[in-house]
Amino acid sequence: MAIAKLGTVVLDCPDPVALAGFYAQVLGGEIEEVEDAGEEWVELNGTGGTTLAFQLAPGFVPPAWPSPNGSQQFHLDLDVTNLDAAEKEVLALGATVLDAADRTRTFRVYADPAGHPFCLCAG
């Protein structure tokens, strides 16, 4: 029996509203500011999955990927029906390519505007 269930995935970032806007464009859903949190905590709901939240982190340093001296900490796998089309869209929204040279793979790695790695996966 499980002890808990996953409630929210939280990304630290320098600008929660801007990063929530990026993921709203990628995943859909509605951006909601949490009462009494101002722009320090913003949630993206209605994506058909777990709530994605964005927390203000002054002095935020994005994870390095790949890095022999550290880890990426975590990343999001985002399933898409067309890798090429999805790639064009996320790049237009401000994502950057981390590892997408091998076009034969079923995934490609990017960073969101705050530097968090995510993968577009053929799904």
N, C-alpha and C positions, 0 to 999 in steps of 0.2 A: 504494500500500500504506500502511496506517495505521501510524503510529509507536507508538501506544498505544491502549488501550481504556479507557473510563470505568470506574473502579473504585468510587468512592463520591462522593456529593454531601454536603458538610459544611455545616451551619448553625451559625454562632457564636450563642451565646445565654447568658443569665444562669443558666439552670437546665436542663441537658441532660436530666435524668430527666423533668421535667415536660413539656418540649417533645416528647420522644420519646413520652410518653404521649398527648399531643394527636394526633400523627400516627399512632400505633398505632390510635387510635379512628377516625381518618379513613380510613387505608389498610389496616388490618389488619397482620398480621405480628407478629413477636416482638421485644421489647426485649432487648438483650444488652449488659451492661456488659463492657467490654474489660478483660481481666486486667491488673493493674498501673496501670490508668488511673482506677480508682475511679469517682466520679460526674463526672469531668472530661471523659469521652468515652463516649458511649452510642450504640449502633447499633440501627437498626430494619431487620431482615432478614425475608425471606419475604413481601414485598409483591408479588412477581411482577415486580419490576424491579430497578433499581440500588439498592444499599444506601444508606440515608439515615442520616447520622451527625450527632450533636449534640455540639458542643465548648464547654466552659466558656470564656466570654470576659468576664472582670471588666471592668466599665465599659462593657459593651455598649450601643451606641446603635442603635436600630432604624433602618432606612432610611426616608427620607421618600418618600411616594407620594401623589399626584404632586408633584414638586418641580422648579421651574425652576432651582434652585440646586444640584441634586445628582441622582443617579440612584438607582434602586431596587436597583442592583447585579445582582440576578437575581431570578427568581421561579419558582415551581413551577406548572405547568399540570396540574390534576387532572381527568381525564375522569370524568364522572358520567352516569347514564342519566336522572336527573330533577333539574333545577336547583333547583326549589322545595324538594323534599324534602331534597336535600343541603345547601342553604343553612340550613334549620332545624336540621339536625344539627350542622353546623360552628359555628353561632352558639351552640348549647347547650353545645358543648365549650369555648367561650371565644374563638372567632374574632370579629373585628369587621369590619364592612362598610367597604370603602374606596370602591367604585364598583359599585353594583348597581341603580341607579335605572332604567336603560334595560332593561326586561324583554324587549325584542325582540331583544337581542343573544344570541349563543350562548355568552357567557361573563359571569362576574361576578367582581369583584375583592374580596378579603378580606385581612386580616392575621391571622397566627397569634398565639397569646398573647404571643410575644416580639416581635411587630411585623414579621415577614417577610411580604411580600406573596405571595399565591398566588391563582390563578384556579380557579374551578370552571368547567369547559367541558362543554357538551353534547356527548356522545360516544357 
